[in-house]
């Protein structure tokens, strides 16, 4: 992989912001995936997704993307604690409905991936939903109850995904996930100790005064340590990144560190990962095998049905539709399945198609929720 390829990746990454320019609620990753699809295996073939350096850089980007997703989970938000039981109940109910739908879809297509489909349809993307809520200034009891539901679903599905995507090695994946969680809890305890005793604040002041970027260096070291634990335990690094994001979110992410991580992730390694993922997908097989496109559509419809069914618990339909938005879990499943050849050709593309359709529905629901209410004259 040379500088010419890096320049091509950098230029391709600009498609994300260009597509999101008119309305930033269109996820930037959509343009990056499209760029990868066009430049990769599906069309021009200018990017080789099997090139070792490209793969390694994409794995780093994957870990950072999942770290950012984990850091978006509002662990310190009081609303999360106030509505945790209702959110837990709704997340569990969505999971049960998704499990039933997953069995039906797997039987219909004969793939045997019922549990994977269930996890996908039950997931909610905190990294996508929370910025939409913030940007549109959505408020009210329904939105407050949405926060714990999304946080619980996002966390649970990412932890479960490595187990269900490769059932033949489920025990190994479960033990590996346990090792990553234990390592993350150890880091959480250490960082909490440093925070309580003012060590982190002193390091921050020294780093800011001397321009050492110590917090960034330490954070990347800890992230890569968790990724190494995950790799040695045969678990996807998506769990390592997400777990460390949760740790940082629970301790409190300094603004300077947030800006630094945003720059390195959103400016280079994140787009590189999504472009690599797009280049790896065999989207043309969706046209060669229309049943795969139908699979993606049904996964999106199943996710929407499972979430809007919570209307029977008093949740507004628009909020249920917003909660059905998927991003991290289907992208993680597609990336992991592509690396390990766990799915049928083109099936990973179907997972991404389903996720994009749920995002479109969520954006529409958020736009309706943000519209000013018309008041009738007395």
Beta strands, then each sheet from edge to edge (+ up, - down):
end
